[in-house]
Amino acid sequence: MYFNQVDENKCNWMMYVNPARSGTDQNVSVIEQRDSIYMITTKGIQYQQELRYGYSRPYAEKYNLQHLVIEQGWLPSRYPCGIFY
């Protein structure tokens, strides 16, 4: 699966979400469950903050894409076990 970000008639507003330049820049992660692609937030999003995506480790490995390394220090308390995408 991949994102078609070219034709506005075949896409939704997510085509305007840009890739992150680094792990610290990333606030959305792309994951795949069954035959669907989801984008989940990885940080709190501020009002009018640009969404920047990166690929989850499993997604990046499956499709041979770059996985951005995210600093462990930002993990919110809802991830007490340290598992994240």
Backbone hydrogen bonds, N-H to C=O, Kabsch-Sander energy under -0.5 kcal/mol:
donor,donor_aa,acceptor,acceptor_aa,energy
4,N,2,Y,-0.5
5,Q,3,F,-0.9
8,E,6,V,-0.7
10,K,7,D,-1.5
11,C,7,D,-0.5
15,M,12,N,-2.0
16,Y,13,W,-1.8
17,V,14,M,-1.7
18,N,16,Y,-0.5
18,N,51,L,-1.1
20,A,53,Y,-3.3
26,Q,22,S,-1.2
27,N,52,R,-2.6
28,V,52,R,-1.7
29,S,40,I,-3.2
30,V,54,G,-2.6
31,I,29,S,-0.5
31,I,38,Y,-2.8
33,Q,36,S,-2.3
36,S,33,Q,-2.1
38,Y,31,I,-2.8
40,I,29,S,-2.5
42,T,27,N,-2.3
43,K,27,N,-0.9
46,Q,44,G,-0.5
49,Q,46,Q,-2.2
53,Y,18,N,-2.2
54,G,28,V,-1.8
55,Y,66,Q,-0.5
56,S,30,V,-2.4
57,R,85,Y,-0.6
60,A,56,S,-2.9
61,E,57,R,-2.5
62,K,58,P,-2.3
63,Y,59,Y,-2.0
64,N,60,A,-0.5
64,N,61,E,-0.6
65,L,60,A,-2.7
68,L,66,Q,-0.5
70,I,68,L,-0.5
74,W,71,E,-1.0
75,L,72,Q,-1.6
79,Y,76,P,-1.8
82,G,79,Y,-1.6
84,F,82,G,-0.5
